[in-house]
Amino acid sequence: MDVPLRTAYSQAGRYGMQPKAKQSSRAGAAKTRTETVELVEEKQKLLDIREKGERERCASRRYLLNIIVKLICKNLSTFFN
């Protein structure tokens, strides 16, 4: 009875795909990490923009409130004098 011999070609064909699969899964994981980092950075930028807008709104509200208080005080002082 003849026993078939394993050839280098059959071994390469059988085992040659495994490193590629590992490499592509590593590449996929690296891509996922890269995308995650990009999303985190983008979220931080949006939060920074939002925080800056809130600071500006608060500053303008304080400014307007200060003007209103001054006008009220001025009117009260003329009213009582």
Secondary structure, 3 states (H helix, E strand, C coil): CCCCCCCHHHHHHHHCHHHHHHHHHHHHHHHHHHHHHHHHHHHHHHHHHHHHHHHHHHHHHHHHHHHHHHHHHHHHHHHHC
